Every structure is written in C-alpha cells, then in structure tokens.
Amino acid sequence: LRRALEREEISILYQPIVRLEDRSIAGFEALARWDHPKLGRVGPSEFISIAEEIGLIVDLGMFVMDRTARQLAIWQQSMRHRGPIFASVNVSSRQLLRHDLIHDLRSVLSRSAVARGTLKLELTESLVMENPEHAAQMMHRIRELGAGLSLDDFGTGHSSLAYLQRFPFDTIKIDQSFVRTTNRGTRPVLLKSIIAMAHDLGMDVVAEGAESDSDAVELYQLGCEYAQGFAFGEPMSADAARRLLAEERLEAAQ
C-alpha cells in the first residue's frame, strides 16, 4: 500500500449525483480504488482502514483531494454554460484531527480554480462526534477557505440534533437504509422528517441508494434535491464522467 501511491496504482472513480428536479448531473462523489498488480481492483472497504493504521491515510487523502479538485476544475471549465457541478471527497478522522488538513486544503484550492463551495469534504456523523468541539472549529475554517461540507451517512451515527445545528454543513447525505423500501413496500417513516429537518437547518439533501425511477420520483415528491445510486450510474472513470457530461450537454442543446 505504501508503494501503491508511488506506482500510481490508486485510481479515482466518480459516482454521479443527480438533481432530481430535471435529472441533470449536479456533481460526483470521488471514490478511491487500488488497482493491485496481483489482486486486481481492491475497494476502499479493504484498504482504507489499513491506510489509517499505518499512517498513510493523510497522503492518500491529499492525493484524492488534489486529483479530484483538478478534475473538477476541468469539468467546470468545459461547462461554463451552466451552473458549476460539485465533487465530494471523503475525509477520515486522522485527516480531520490534524491541523494540516487546513494547510492541505488551502494548497489544493490554490492550485485548482474551482467555484467556491463546489469541492465538498464529506464527513461521517461518527467522525464529527469523536470530538465535536474540535470538529466544529475545523469545519468553520474549511468553510472560510471556500470548500463545502457534506454530512455523510446521516441517521446511522449518534450525533445529537443540538450539535447538528452548530456544524456548518451545507449538505446532508441520507443513508440508504432510510431510502430503501421496507418489506411492506413503504419507505421508512423518518425519511420525510429528516428531509424537512435538513431544510429547516438550511441544508440540501442527497439521498443515497436510489436504485429505480420510482425511487427518484418519490424522493423528489418528498422534497429531496439530489440522489445518488445505481439508478443514475455506478462509479466511473473521469473519462466516462466527461462523456456523460458531454451527452447531457448535447441533449440540452437539441
């Protein structure tokens, strides 16, 4: 794993996040993959925890953040006819607890001219609640630098609603366990409440795990702005994402 970064074995895939109002692409979530010479493609669930244990997560996180920001700048430059798309990058606890994250983010943003707020750092509930006071301070500094903040896997952690009001998130991602239909064919009753609460706090909502057109229709009717899931595309290469954006531009022009 230490050599994987040097050998450029780490690749980044981008999963589309769509705007439910018109099904246009609003942004992407950046997801790291390790193209291992013997094991083939390895997913993050298998190597992120190892990277954290051996202290490599900061270098890995910086690589993903920098590469994603560069890619986002290219997409935004080629799509100046419409509102800027965003890209989300996952942040680990090791990264958040180090003050170097601010320095790293500042240098990434200085190298890539992305629209303010469109490079979003994604944090999980459990991560911010490890040290809520420190996390809140770091998040305010992140926002001041011009990055966005997304709360990932909302509903699975243990954040108190009192704390949620103090964190400067602009987006909440609802965990797929609240989006998928139950055995009785209905959606969890809390879904509507979570969406309403996020809007009361001035946040946009991304629903994870949207797998069908009916999912998308119902989520939009509940007031959800964005959705991510296999209904709209699996994680793809930067080239495939560029083609998807180009197809969308052609369709809009016709």
N, C-alpha and C positions, 0 to 999 in steps of 0.2 A: 504493500500500500504506500509506503514511503517513496518507492521508486515510481509508482504509477503516475504521480503528478509530473515528475521529470520526463517520463517517457510518453507523456500525453495520452495516457490510457483512460483518463477521466473525460467523459463526454457529457454534454448537457442536452437534455431533451426539453421540449416546451409543450405543455398541455394547454389547449385553448380554453379561455374563459369567455363566454358569450354574454352579450347584452340581451336579455330576454324580450325586451320590447320589440326589437327588429331582427334578432338572431345574428347580429353582426359581431365580429370579434372585438372584444373590449380589451383583452390582454392575454397573457400567458403565465403559467407557473413554471419556473425553471426547476428541473429535476436532474440530479446528478446520476450518472451511470458509470460503472467501471468495466471497461472492455478488457477483461483479463485474458492474457495470452493463452492460458490453458483452460480456464473455467468458462470462458465465454463472457457474455454480458451479465454483470452482477448488479442487483438492485440495491438501493440505499439502505434498506432494512438490514442488509447483511454486512455493510461496511461502515456506516456512519457511526455506530456505537464503538467499533474498533478505532476509528479515527479519533473519537473523543477520548478513549482510554489512553492512546499513545501520544496525545497532544498534537495530532495532525489536523484536527478539525478547523483550527484557525486558518491555516494555509489553504485548506480545501475550501472553506467558506469564502475566503478572499478571492480564490480562483473563480468560483461560481458567480460571485457578486460582480467581479470585474468583467468576466466574459459576457454575462447577461446584460450588463449596462451597455457594453459596446454593441451588442446585438440589438438592443432596444433603440439605441441612437440611430442605427442603420435603418430599422423599420420606420421610425418616426420621420427620418429624413426623406424616405421614399413615399411617405403617405401624408404629405403636408396638406393635402386637400381635405382632410377630415380631422376630427379631434384626436389627440395623441393616445395611442394604446399604452398599457402599462405592463410591467413584468414583476412578478413576485418571487422573492428569493427567501428560502428558509434560513433562519438563524438558530444556532444551538446555544445552550446555556453557557458553554465555555466562551463563546464569542460575546454574548451579552454581558457577562460578568467582567470582561476585560475592557478597560477604558480605551484600548487600542481600536475597538470597533469604530469609535467616532473618527479616529485618525484614518482608518482604512476606508470608511465610507466617504470621508471628505476627499481623499485622493482618487477614489473611484469616480465620484461625481465630477471632479475637476478634469478628468481625462475623457469623460463621455458627456456630450451635451444633450442630456435627456431633459424632457419637460419636467418642471417641478412637481414632485409628488407622484411621478409615474414609476420610479423604481421603488417598489414596496418591499419592506422587510417583513417577513412572516414569522410571528412568534406564537408559541402554543400557550394555552392557559396555565398548564403546569409549570412552564418555564417562568412566566412572569410572576407567579405566586411563590416561587422559591425565595425571592427577595423583592417583595413588591415595591418597597421604598426606592431601592436602587434601580429597579426596572423602570419605575416612573420617571426618575431623573434622566436615565439614559434615553428613554423614548422621547422626552421633550427635546433633548439635544438632537436626536435623529430627525425629528420634525423640523427643527430650526435649520438644519443643514439642507433641507429640501427633499428628503425621502418620505415616502408614505409608510403607513404602518397597518398591518393586517393581523387580526387575531385569528389564529388557525384552530381548527377542531373545536369550535365553541360548543359547549354543552357536555364535553367529556371530562373536563377538568374540575377544579374546585374553586374557581375564582368567586369571590363574593361580589354581589352586584354593587356594593358600596365602592369597592376598588375599581370596578369596571368604569365607573363614572370618572375616575381620576386618571385613567390611562388615555393618552391622546390617539387612540386608534381611529382611522378613517373608514376601515372595512372590517366586518366580521364574516368569517367563513363558518357556516353551519356544518357540523359534522354530518356525514352521510347517514348515520344511524337515526337522525331526526328527519331525513329527507325520504328515505326508502319507505314504501308502504308496509304496513303490518300484515300479519297473517289474515286479518279480516279485510284486507284491501284498502284500509284507510291510512292516512299519514298520522304520525304521532301528533297528539293534540298540542304539544308545546311548540310546534313549528311556527304556527301563526303568532304566538306570543313572543317568540324570540325575534321574529322579523319586526313586529311592532315596537319592541323594546329597543332594538338597534336603531330604528328610525327616530325614536324619541331622543336617543343619545346623539343623533346627527351622523350616524354611520350608514354606509351602503352595506348590502348583504350579498354574499356569494354562497349559493347552495352547492355543496359537494355531492357527488354521486348521482347526478341526473343521468338516467340511462335510457329514457324514451321521450318521445314527443309529448306524451300525456304528462310526464313529469314536468317538462318545461312549461306547458300551458298552465298547470295547476300552481306551480311556483310563481309564475307571473301574476296569476289571479290573487295570490296571497300577498303580493306587493314586493316580491323579491326582485332585485335589479339584475343580478348576474347568476349564472350557473356554470358548473364545471363537471364534466363527466364523459363517459364513453359515448353518450348521445351526440356530443359535439366534437369528438376527436380524442384519440389516445395521445400520449406523449410522443412528440415527433421531433425530427432534426430541425435545425434552423432553416435549412433549405426547403424542407417540406412546409414549414410555417410560412416562409416567404411566398411559396406557391399558393398557399391557402389565402393569404392576404391579397395576392395579385388576382386570384379568381374572384374574390369578393369585390375588388375594385372594378373588374370588367363587368360583373353583374350589375353593379350600381350605375355604371355608365350606359348600360343598354336601356 
